[in-house]
Structure formats: C-alpha cells, structure tokens
Amino acid sequence: MRAGELIRVGRVKMSGGVEWALHCCVVLTSVEEPVPATKLAELHDVSASYLAKQLQALSRAGLIRSVQGKAGGYVLTREPASITVLDVVEAVDGPSPAFTCTEIRQRGPLATPAEACTTPCPIARVMGGADAAWREALRTVSIADLAQDVAATSGPTALARVSAWLTTPQP
C-alpha cells in the first residue's frame, strides 16, 4: 500500500499532533544534522510549545532523539524505512484502540446478564476488526514511503529545498 492510499482506508479520529509529528519525521529524513525544534515549528507555521509536545512524545517513543549543544536539535533514531506511521500515531496518541466497548448490552430494562456475555458482542467484534485493519494499514507505510510520496506529489526537489532551508544558519 502506498502512503496516499491511507486516505481511502477510512476515517479514524486522531489528534492534530499526529499530523505535525508525521510531518516532522518526514522532513527529518532530508537532513543529516540535528534540527532545532524552533526551526521545525517555523517551517510548519505552528506554535513552538505545541510542536515541542509532539517532539517529546516522539522522543519518549525512541523515534527521534534530542542532541544538545549549539548545533543541537532533533534527529531520527532509526532509518526512515524502519519507522512506521503506526509508530508515530502510537507515540503521540498512545496504543489504545479507537473503540472501547462499555458493555451497553448489560444495561437498561432488558439488560443481558453479565454471565451470559461470554464473548464480545457483534459491535465490539466489528469495531475491533476495523481497528486492527486500520493499524495494519498504518503499519505497512513507513516514514521513508511518505518521504518518497512527497517527491511524487510536491516535486522531486521538495525535500531538498526543505533540507536547505532547515540547515541554513539563522541570523
């Protein structure tokens, strides 16, 4: 599956931080040296404090690391081909499933007794299956795949331009 095909998989609610985190991971593929958080925030026209939260989540998950010092910033910790979209989603939003069954069938005047609920209800099963399929789709696309799609959709020099901008010393 190509990265652009994910849009057709379905609609699952994720935090906006996932999008920012994915964009940061993709642009970090274009550089060899650490990129300051402020530079990433400026590139994406987002609040530095907001983006810092997403970068911290990626760092806690071991997907990026912070390099200290004058030439410090963030770098990917692994090859882009080994970081999946699912890795980033789970780093930012956590690994919890999108749907949590609350056993509604055990409520109300016609409640099914708990002892009769030995298997998940059909709704929980279908939602669990959908979540598993969604996660599998995200697991099949890497940051390297997304970076390749940037070249295909934004032009072959797009990431090179981003790299040049990110690595130009600030005045």
N, C-alpha and C positions, 0 to 999 in steps of 0.2 A: 504494500500500500504506500502510495506517495503522500507526503505531508498535506498537500492540498485536498486530498480525498477525505481527510478527517472531518471537514465541514459537513460532508454528506452523511456521516455516521449517525448523527442525531444531535439533540440539544440537551446538554447537561449543565447545570448551573455551577460555575466556578467563580472564585474570587477574581477581581481585576488584577490582583497581584500575580496570578499565574501568567497572564499575558506579558506583564512587564518582565517577569523572571525569564520567560522564554526568549523574549527579545534580547535581554542582556546576555543570555547564554549564546545565542546565535552571533551577536556582534563580537563576543569574546573569542569566537573561532577565528576571527580575522586578524588577531594581534598576537605577537609573541611576548610582549611585555605587559606588566600589570596596568590596569586601567582604573583610575580613581573613581569612586562612587559618584563624585560630583560631576565628572565628565560623562558618565553613563546617564545620569539624571538630566544633564543639559541636552545630550543627544536625543533623548526620548521626550524632552519637554515635560518632565514630571518632577514633583517635589523631591528633593534630595532625601528628606527624612522619610518619606513614603517608600522610596526605592530602597533605602537602607534596610528597611524591614524585610523586603524580599531578598536582598542580598544576604542578610543574616540567615534567613531560612535556608537559602541555597548553601551557605557555608556550613551550617549545622548538619545538613544532609551530606556534606562531603562532596558536593558537586563543584563548588568553587572554593578558593581559599584567598584569604587576605594576606597581602605582602606588605609589611611595614616599611617605613622609611620614606625618604624624599621622593623616590621613584616608585612608591608603593601604589597599591590598588588591588584589583581582583583579577584572578586568572582561573581558567578551568583546571580542575584537578585530574581530569582524565581526557582521553581522546574524545572528541565530539561524537564519534560513531558509537561510543560505549555509554553515552548519556541519553536516556530515552525521554520522550515527552512525559511519560508517566512518572519518571524520576522527579522531574521538575514539578509536576502537579502535586505529587505526594509531599514533596519538600515544602511547598507553600501552603497547600490546603489540608495536608495530612492524609493518612491512608484509609480513613473511614469511608465506608460505602456511601454512595449518593442517597440511598434509600435505607431507612431503618424501620423495620416492622414494629409496630406498637401493639400488635395482637388485638386489633379492633374487634375481631370476631368474638372475643371473650367479654365484650361489653354490651350493655343495653338489656332490654327486657327479654330478648331471645338469645342471650349470650351462650356461646358454646363453652361447656365446662373445660377448664384447663387440662384435665386428664384426657379429654378427647382430642386435644390438639397435639398429636404426637408427631406431626410433620408440618412443615411450613405451609401456609395457605397458598392458593394459586397466585395471589397478588404478590406475596413475598417471593415466590419462586420466579415469577416472570421478571420482577424488578431486580432480583439478584442476578438472573441471567443477563439482563440488559447491562447491569453494572460490570459484570465480568467481561462481556463483549466490548464495552467501551474501554475498559482498562487494557484489554488485549490489543485493541486498535492503537491506543496511545503507546503501548509497549513496543509496537513494531516500527515506530518512527523515532529516529534519533535526531539529536541536535545537528549532526552532520547532514542528515537528509533535509532539515529545514534550511540550513545554510545553502545547500545546493539549489533548493527551490527559490531562494532569494535571488540567486543569479538568473534562474529561469524566468522569474516574474518581474524583477526590477532591473534586469540588465546585468551582463557579465562583470561590469566594473563596480557594481553597487557596494559589495563588501570591501573592495579595495579602497573606495572613497571613504567608507566608514572608518576603515583602519587608519588611513592617512589623517583623518580628522581627529580620531581618538589619540593618536600618537604625536600630534603636533603640540609642542610645548606651549603651555598657557603663558600669556604675557605677565 
